[in-house]
Amino acid sequence: MRSRIRPVRCSPPALSPVVPGPIKAVEGESMCRVLTAGGQKAGLTAKIGTVNGTEVKYDVQVDQKPMK
């Protein structure tokens, strides 16, 4: 499966374990967060792809390299 978003490195101020609220269901809207798994952290970007009524398709991209 091919992602519709290109890898984006989130800037540190945008990364937070606290999610400010839901992402708006607007095409192109995105948010960056930190994904923690197995004691490692990586940047995660979620981006809204298409919106058709109540159906929303989105892409999620996780950084290739863990954060240090």
Secondary structure, 3 states (H helix, E strand, C coil): CCCCCCCCCCCHHHCCCCCCCCCCCCCCCEEEEEEEECCEEEEEEEEEEEEECCEEEEEEEECCCCCC
